Amino acid sequence: MIQADLSLEAYGNASRFLETLDSDWARHIATIGPCLHRATPGREPYEALVRAIAYQQLHARAAEAILGRMLGLYPDVDFPSPEQLLALDPQALRACGFSANKLATIRGIAQARLQGTVPTREEALALHDDALIERLVVLPGVGRWTVEMLLIYCLERSDILPVDDFAVREGYRRIKGFEKAPTPAQMRALAGPWSPHRTVASWYLWRA
């Protein structure tokens, strides 16, 4: 198992490290306050992926409403199993608010779990970040950002910075006062020295 330390003490250590990067980081962290990141480690990767797909390119409230309608179709369980999701008429899921592309993606994730491509939580805990990303981005509709959300929230990995996330790059632009946000490649290079605290850095950038 790859151990993750996302305790309050670890958050504090990460925040203090980021404060030493420069005066802009120090000022931003002082404004935001302590890191209050919360993971959801009890979820299976299959569930985390389906939830992440629902949130893609949507406001959080809209995504939560769609997920709420989907969960309402399965009142007897906390979250539908892959078998239950695949057994339901696709149009019933479509009526929850999923786009055609997202519907195809979540059904593909369910099928991939049954085939073993999507690992169990126990299996995923033993895989390194890049290995899990490489394994899952082959699924249609599942990109690097989606897997990074799984790594941050489901597997509690402490060194993930989703450079494809516009809010991460825009947050950095605002902290630094730049006219333009960095590109994903530029963001990846800039964030190299922030390791091994890039998950906490992401949390602060989202709040800029």
Rosetta blueprint (number, residue, H / E / L):
1 M L
2 I L
3 Q L
4 A L
5 D L
6 L L
7 S L
8 L H
9 E H
10 A H
11 Y H
12 G H
13 N H
14 A H
15 S H
16 R H
17 F H
18 L H
19 E H
20 T L
21 L L
22 D L
23 S H
24 D H
25 W H
26 A H
27 R H
28 H H
29 I H
30 A H
31 T H
32 I H
33 G L
34 P L
35 C L
36 L L
37 H L
38 R L
39 A L
40 T L
41 P L
42 G L
43 R L
44 E L
45 P H
46 Y H
47 E H
48 A H
49 L H
50 V H
51 R H
52 A H
53 I H
54 A H
55 Y H
56 Q L
57 Q L
58 L L
59 H L
60 A H
61 R H
62 A H
63 A H
64 E H
65 A H
66 I H
67 L H
68 G H
69 R H
70 M H
71 L H
72 G H
73 L L
74 Y L
75 P L
76 D L
77 V L
78 D L
79 F L
80 P L
81 S L
82 P H
83 E H
84 Q H
85 L H
86 L H
87 A H
88 L L
89 D L
90 P H
91 Q H
92 A H
93 L H
94 R H
95 A L
96 C L
97 G L
98 F L
99 S L
100 A H
101 N H
102 K H
103 L H
104 A H
105 T H
106 I H
107 R H
108 G H
109 I H
110 A H
111 Q H
112 A H
113 R H
114 L H
115 Q H
116 G L
117 T L
118 V L
119 P L
120 T L
121 R H
122 E H
123 E H
124 A H
125 L H
126 A L
127 L L
128 H L
129 D H
130 D H
131 A H
132 L H
133 I H
134 E H
135 R H
136 L H
137 V L
138 V L
139 L L
140 P L
141 G L
142 V L
143 G L
144 R H
145 W H
146 T H
147 V H
148 E H
149 M H
150 L H
151 L H
152 I H
153 Y H
154 C H
155 L L
156 E L
157 R L
158 S L
159 D L
160 I L
161 L L
162 P L
163 V L
164 D L
165 D L
166 F H
167 A H
168 V H
169 R H
170 E H
171 G H
172 Y H
173 R H
174 R H
175 I H
176 K H
177 G L
178 F L
179 E L
180 K L
181 A L
182 P L
183 T L
184 P H
185 A H
186 Q H
187 M H
188 R H
189 A H
190 L H
191 A H
192 G H
193 P H
194 W H
195 S L
196 P L
197 H L
198 R H
199 T H
200 V H
201 A H
202 S H
203 W H
204 Y H
205 L H
206 W H
207 R L
208 A L
